[in-house]
Amino acid sequence: MQQDLTQGSISKQLIGMAAFIGLGLLFQTLYFLIDLYFVGSVGPDALAGVGLAGVVFFLVMAAAQMVAVGSLSLIARAIGGKDFSQVDGVYRQSMLLSAGLSVLTLALGYGFGGLAIDALAADPATAAQGKAYLNGFLPALALMFPTGAMSAALRAAGVVRPTMLVQTGTVLLNAVLAPVLIAGWGSGVPLGAFGAGLASSIAAMAGFLGCVWLFGRVQTLMTAPLRLDRPHPAVLARIVGIGLPSAVEFLLMFVTMGVVYSVIRNFGSEAQAGFGVGSRVMQAIFLPAMAISFAVAPVAGQNFGAGLPDRVRRTVRDAALMSSALMACLTALCLWEARWLVAPFAPDPAVAEVAATYLRIVSLNFIGTGLIFTASGAFQALGDTRPALVGGVLRLIVFTSAAFWLSTQPWAKLEHLWWASAASALLQAVVALLFLRDQLKRKLAGLAPKGVVGG
């Protein structure tokens, strides 16, 4: 059932929610790691192609993030303020928006996705593998919208365990399907990169159906998960207004990934494959910090809606300390033996070397990235995600400028590009923390518990 996050120990709430959210994120990331593992046996071209098609994931995630962040922020604050009619109304509009974006994803993906991959691929073989994977993976991307909207609503209500259990099941299903569809185990019909995408899509459909079945059984504030109301422009505008900056922030990641693939294409498919492996492993490493930031939004959001400024501050402080400690340990692991982390997904020595070098260098900004995630969760709770966007834009400008300049220098190496990425992330962390301090000061000033007049 839904939880009241305005009472009890904040640290325990964060740890409890982050643990289940982290497991859910881990299982979500395992989709891609399982694909990389089995596709790696096909060859560097297939590995590079899957990594290249994965860039589209960031584009779709940007739009899905817009719906999830906007609706979670509004639902969590409405629950904290005991405005339960608004809870259901916001959820209906988020599902309506998700349905439209799902259709748009399929139309644009099948219509223009191949052209984008052709523009970025190092060679025709890599492009062919990337398009094959994308064709199988697009249904999974389309399902991210309704599944994400349901998960965000449940998270706003303090419910995280059921979605984690569903994601566990989908990953197990993907793990079973991947060798069958990619390598042809048992079937004798290997589908290669297309099979990798298809396995993820089948598992994503199972996850969507699982969320629909569980939704009304684990909380009582929102029922009939697939029922859509008529569009309410004011509510849609609020969802988009809060979520759009976060969406643009993810879109900037898409642009950054595209810049990297474009700049390193002259280094060959091994470089693109190595970056694809390294970036996917890095995403898995980021899971603890992401889980904590995802827990910050509902915990701080409900307390903000209930008018409890001290609990909001403690939520942000405790999350920042937890995230920094975890990311410091993961930084040490990457500096000690990054090759061990990428070895299962990069059997080719050249690909493994690129991936390990990338991971060692970018690990230096892991603590800063954890603080960025924490700040982002706090901005969602406070209902203003624009500061996160400002930091992301600044990072993009600095990194792309450095990347394109390095691409014109005859002495430049891949390592120089990774150093530019690490430096730009550190700059973003500093900007995010400055904005966070300002927002906490302004938005919490004079905030009083509901029903209490004055500060």
C-alpha positions in Angstrom: 0.0 0.0 0.0 1.0 3.7 -0.4 3.2 5.2 2.3 3.0 8.4 4.2 6.6 9.7 3.9 6.0 12.7 6.1 6.6 10.7 9.3 9.4 8.5 10.6 13.1 8.3 10.0 14.2 10.0 6.7 17.4 8.0 6.4 15.4 4.7 6.8 12.9 5.9 4.2 15.7 6.8 1.7 17.6 3.6 2.3 14.5 1.5 2.0 13.2 3.1 -1.2 16.6 3.4 -2.7 17.3 -0.3 -2.2 14.2 -1.4 -4.1 14.6 1.4 -6.7 18.2 0.4 -7.2 17.3 -3.2 -7.7 14.7 -2.1 -10.3 17.2 0.1 -12.1 19.8 -2.8 -12.0 17.3 -5.1 -13.6 16.5 -2.5 -16.2 20.2 -2.0 -17.0 20.7 -5.8 -17.2 18.5 -5.7 -20.4 21.4 -3.9 -22.1 24.2 -5.8 -20.5 22.6 -9.1 -21.4 22.3 -7.9 -25.0 25.9 -6.7 -25.0 27.1 -10.0 -23.6 25.6 -12.2 -26.3 26.0 -9.7 -29.1 29.7 -9.5 -28.3 30.2 -13.0 -29.6 28.8 -11.9 -33.0 31.7 -9.5 -33.5 32.9 -5.8 -33.1 30.6 -4.6 -35.8 27.5 -6.0 -34.1 28.7 -4.7 -30.7 29.3 -1.2 -32.1 25.9 -1.3 -33.9 24.0 -2.1 -30.7 25.9 0.6 -28.8 25.1 3.1 -31.5 21.4 2.2 -31.6 21.4 2.6 -27.8 22.0 6.3 -28.4 18.3 6.4 -29.4 17.5 5.1 -26.0 18.5 8.5 -24.5 16.2 10.3 -26.9 13.2 8.3 -25.9 14.2 8.3 -22.2 14.2 12.1 -22.4 10.5 12.2 -23.4 9.7 9.4 -20.9 11.5 11.4 -18.2 9.3 14.4 -19.0 6.2 12.5 -18.2 7.6 10.6 -15.2 9.2 13.6 -13.5 6.3 16.0 -14.0 3.7 13.6 -12.8 5.8 12.3 -9.9 6.4 15.8 -8.6 2.7 16.8 -8.8 1.4 13.5 -7.4 3.9 13.4 -4.4 3.1 16.9 -3.4 -0.6 16.3 -3.8 -0.4 13.2 -1.5 1.6 15.2 1.1 -1.1 17.9 1.0 -3.9 15.3 1.1 -5.4 16.5 -2.2 -6.3 13.0 -3.4 -8.6 14.1 -6.3 -5.6 15.8 -7.9 -3.6 12.6 -7.5 -5.9 10.7 -9.8 -6.3 13.5 -12.2 -2.6 14.0 -12.7 -2.1 10.3 -13.2 -4.8 10.1 -16.0 -3.2 12.9 -17.9 0.2 11.4 -17.6 -1.1 8.2 -19.1 -2.8 10.1 -21.9 0.4 11.8 -22.7 2.3 8.5 -22.6 -0.1 6.9 -25.1 0.5 9.7 -27.6 4.3 9.6 -27.2 4.4 5.8 -27.6 2.7 6.1 -31.0 5.1 8.9 -32.0 8.1 6.9 -31.0 7.2 4.0 -33.2 6.4 6.3 -36.2 9.6 8.3 -35.9 11.8 5.3 -35.0 10.8 3.1 -37.9 10.6 6.1 -40.3 13.8 7.9 -39.5 15.9 5.9 -37.0 17.9 4.2 -39.8 18.9 7.5 -41.3 20.3 8.7 -37.9 22.3 5.5 -37.5 23.7 5.8 -41.1 24.9 9.3 -40.2 26.8 8.2 -37.1 28.2 4.7 -37.9 31.9 4.2 -38.6 31.2 1.8 -41.5 28.3 0.2 -43.4 28.6 -3.1 -41.4 28.2 -1.2 -38.1 25.2 0.7 -39.5 23.5 -2.5 -40.7 23.8 -4.1 -37.2 22.6 -0.9 -35.5 19.5 -0.7 -37.7 18.7 -4.4 -37.1 18.9 -3.9 -33.3 16.8 -0.8 -33.4 14.1 -2.5 -35.4 13.7 -5.1 -32.8 14.1 -2.7 -29.9 11.6 0.0 -30.8 8.6 -1.6 -29.2 10.5 -1.8 -25.9 11.2 1.9 -26.3 7.5 2.7 -27.0 6.5 0.8 -23.9 8.8 2.9 -21.7 6.1 5.6 -21.6 3.1 3.9 -20.1 5.2 1.7 -17.9 7.3 4.7 -16.7 4.1 6.6 -15.9 2.7 3.8 -13.8 6.0 3.4 -12.0 6.4 7.1 -11.3 2.9 7.3 -9.9 3.6 4.3 -7.6 6.9 5.8 -6.5 5.2 9.1 -5.7 2.9 7.1 -3.4 5.9 5.4 -1.7 5.3 2.1 -3.5 8.5 0.6 -5.0 8.7 -3.1 -4.2 6.1 -4.3 -6.7 7.7 -2.6 -9.7 11.0 -4.1 -8.7 9.5 -7.6 -8.7 8.0 -7.0 -12.1 11.4 -5.8 -13.5 13.1 -8.8 -12.0 10.7 -11.1 -13.9 11.3 -9.2 -17.2 15.1 -9.4 -16.9 14.9 -13.1 -16.3 12.7 -13.5 -19.3 15.1 -11.4 -21.4 18.0 -13.5 -20.1 16.2 -16.6 -21.4 15.2 -15.2 -24.7 18.5 -13.5 -25.5 20.6 -16.6 -26.3 17.7 -18.2 -28.1 17.0 -15.2 -30.3 20.6 -13.8 -30.7 22.6 -16.9 -30.9 19.9 -19.4 -32.0 20.3 -21.7 -29.0 17.8 -24.4 -29.3 16.0 -22.8 -32.3 18.9 -23.1 -34.7 17.9 -19.7 -36.1 20.3 -16.9 -34.9 18.8 -13.5 -35.3 21.9 -11.6 -34.2 21.4 -7.9 -33.3 17.8 -8.0 -34.3 17.2 -10.8 -31.8 18.8 -8.8 -29.0 16.3 -6.0 -29.6 13.4 -8.4 -30.0 14.2 -10.1 -26.7 14.1 -6.8 -24.9 10.8 -5.9 -26.5 9.1 -9.1 -25.6 10.3 -8.7 -22.0 9.2 -5.1 -21.9 5.7 -6.1 -23.0 5.6 -8.7 -20.1 6.7 -5.9 -17.7 4.0 -3.6 -19.0 1.3 -6.2 -18.5 2.7 -7.0 -15.0 2.5 -3.3 -14.0 -1.1 -3.1 -15.2 -2.0 -6.2 -13.2 -0.4 -4.9 -10.0 -1.2 -1.2 -10.1 -4.6 -1.3 -8.4 -3.6 -4.0 -6.0 -0.7 -2.1 -4.3 -2.3 1.3 -3.7 -5.8 2.7 -3.4 -5.4 6.3 -4.6 -5.4 5.5 -8.3 -7.4 2.6 -10.0 -8.1 1.4 -13.5 -4.5 2.1 -14.7 -5.4 2.1 -18.4 -8.5 4.3 -18.3 -7.9 7.6 -20.0 -9.7 10.9 -19.3 -10.2 13.7 -21.8 -7.3 16.0 -22.2 -7.0 18.7 -19.5 -4.7 21.4 -20.9 -3.9 23.0 -17.6 -2.8 19.7 -16.0 -0.9 18.6 -19.1 0.8 22.0 -19.1 1.9 21.5 -15.4 3.2 18.0 -16.1 5.2 19.2 -19.1 6.3 22.4 -17.4 7.9 20.5 -14.6 9.1 17.6 -16.6 10.4 19.3 -19.8 13.6 20.6 -18.3 14.5 17.1 -17.1 13.6 15.8 -20.6 15.8 18.4 -22.2 18.6 17.3 -19.8 18.3 13.7 -21.0 18.1 15.0 -24.6 21.4 16.7 -24.0 22.8 13.3 -23.1 21.5 12.1 -26.4 23.3 15.0 -28.2 26.5 14.3 -26.2 26.5 10.6 -27.1 25.9 11.6 -30.7 28.8 14.0 -30.6 31.1 11.3 -29.2 30.2 8.8 -31.8 30.6 11.4 -34.5 34.0 12.5 -33.3 35.4 9.0 -32.7 34.1 7.4 -36.0 37.5 8.0 -37.5 39.1 5.8 -34.9 37.2 2.8 -36.3 34.4 0.5 -35.1 36.6 -0.8 -32.2 36.6 2.7 -30.7 32.8 3.0 -31.1 32.3 -0.5 -29.7 34.6 0.3 -26.7 32.8 3.5 -26.0 29.4 1.7 -26.2 30.6 -0.9 -23.7 32.2 1.6 -21.4 29.2 3.9 -21.3 26.8 1.0 -20.6 28.9 -0.3 -17.8 29.1 3.3 -16.4 25.3 3.5 -16.5 25.2 0.3 -14.3 27.8 1.8 -11.9 25.7 4.9 -11.6 22.7 2.9 -10.3 23.3 3.4 -6.6 23.4 7.2 -7.0 20.4 7.2 -9.3 18.4 5.0 -6.9 19.1 7.5 -4.1 18.1 10.5 -6.3 14.9 8.7 -7.3 14.1 8.2 -3.6 14.7 11.9 -2.9 11.9 13.0 -5.2 9.0 11.3 -3.4 10.3 11.6 0.1 11.2 15.3 -0.2 8.1 15.9 -2.4 5.6 14.6 0.1 7.3 16.6 2.9 7.3 19.7 0.8 3.6 19.3 0.0 3.0 18.8 3.7 4.8 22.0 4.6 7.7 20.4 6.5 10.9 22.3 5.5 13.3 20.7 8.0 12.4 17.2 6.7 13.0 18.4 3.1 16.5 19.7 4.1 17.4 16.5 6.0 16.3 14.4 3.0 18.6 16.3 0.6 21.5 16.2 3.1 21.2 12.5 3.9 20.9 11.6 0.3 24.0 13.6 -0.7 26.1 11.9 2.0 24.9 8.5 1.0 25.5 9.1 -2.6 29.0 10.5 -2.1 30.1 7.6 0.0 28.8 5.0 -2.5 30.3 6.7 -5.5 33.7 7.1 -3.8 33.8 3.3 -3.4 32.9 2.8 -7.0 35.5 5.3 -8.2 38.2 3.3 -6.3 36.9 0.1 -8.0 37.2 1.6 -11.5 40.6 3.0 -10.8 41.8 -0.3 -9.4 40.6 -2.6 -12.2 38.3 -1.2 -14.9 39.3 -4.0 -17.3 37.6 -6.6 -15.1 34.3 -4.7 -15.3 34.2 -4.5 -19.1 35.8 -7.9 -19.9 32.5 -9.9 -20.0 31.1 -7.6 -22.6 34.2 -6.9 -24.7 35.9 -10.1 -25.8 38.0 -8.2 -28.4 41.2 -6.9 -26.8 41.1 -3.6 -28.7 37.5 -2.9 -27.7 38.2 -3.9 -24.1 41.1 -1.5 -23.9 39.0 1.5 -25.1 36.2 0.7 -22.7 38.6 0.2 -19.7 40.4 3.5 -20.4 37.2 5.4 -20.8 35.9 4.0 -17.5 39.1 4.8 -15.5 39.1 8.4 -16.6 35.4 9.2 -16.2 35.3 7.5 -12.8 37.0 10.6 -11.5 33.7 12.5 -11.7 31.6 9.8 -10.1 31.1 11.7 -6.8 30.2 14.8 -8.7 27.7 12.9 -10.8 26.1 11.5 -7.7 25.6 15.0 -6.3 24.1 16.0 -9.7 21.6 13.2 -9.4 20.8 14.1 -5.8 20.2 17.8 -6.8 18.0 16.6 -9.7 15.8 14.6 -7.3 15.5 17.7 -5.0 14.6 19.9 -7.9 11.8 17.5 -8.9 10.5 17.5 -5.3 10.4 21.3 -5.2 8.6 21.5 -8.6 11.3 23.4 -10.5 13.7 21.4 -12.6 15.1 24.3 -14.7 18.3 24.5 -12.7 19.2 21.0 -13.7 18.7 22.0 -17.3 21.1 25.0 -17.0 23.8 22.8 -15.7 23.3 20.3 -18.5 23.4 23.0 -21.2 26.6 24.4 -19.8 28.2 20.9 -19.7 27.1 20.3 -23.3 28.6 23.6 -24.5 31.9 23.0 -22.8 32.2 19.3 -23.8 31.1 19.7 -27.5 33.4 22.7 -27.9 36.4 20.7 -26.6 35.4 17.6 -28.5 35.2 19.3 -31.9 38.4 21.2 -31.3 40.2 18.0 -30.4 38.9 16.3 -33.5 40.8 18.8 -35.6 44.1 18.3 -33.8 46.5 15.7 -35.3 47.9 14.8 -31.9 44.6 14.1 -30.2 43.8 10.7 -28.7 40.7 9.1 -27.4 41.9 9.7 -23.9 41.8 13.5 -24.4 38.1 13.2 -25.2 37.4 11.2 -22.1 39.2 13.9 -20.0 37.1 16.6 -21.6 34.0 14.6 -20.6 35.1 14.3 -17.0 36.0 18.0 -16.7 32.6 19.1 -18.1 30.8 16.8 -15.6 32.6 18.3 -12.7 31.6 21.8 -13.9 28.0 20.6 -14.0 28.2 19.3 -10.5 29.4 22.7 -9.2 26.6 24.5 -11.0 23.9 22.1 -9.7 25.0 22.5 -6.1 24.9 26.3 -6.3 21.4 26.2 -7.7 20.3 23.7 -5.1 21.5 25.9 -2.2 19.6 28.8 -3.7 16.4 26.8 -4.3 16.3 25.3 -0.8 16.7 28.8 0.7 14.0 30.4 -1.4 11.3 27.7 -1.6 11.5 26.6 2.0 11.5 30.1 3.5 8.2 30.6 5.4 7.0 27.1 4.5 4.6 25.9 7.3 2.7 22.6 7.9 -0.7 22.4 6.3 -3.3 24.0 8.4 -0.8 26.2 10.2 -0.8 29.9 9.6 2.6 31.7 9.4 6.1 30.3 9.5 
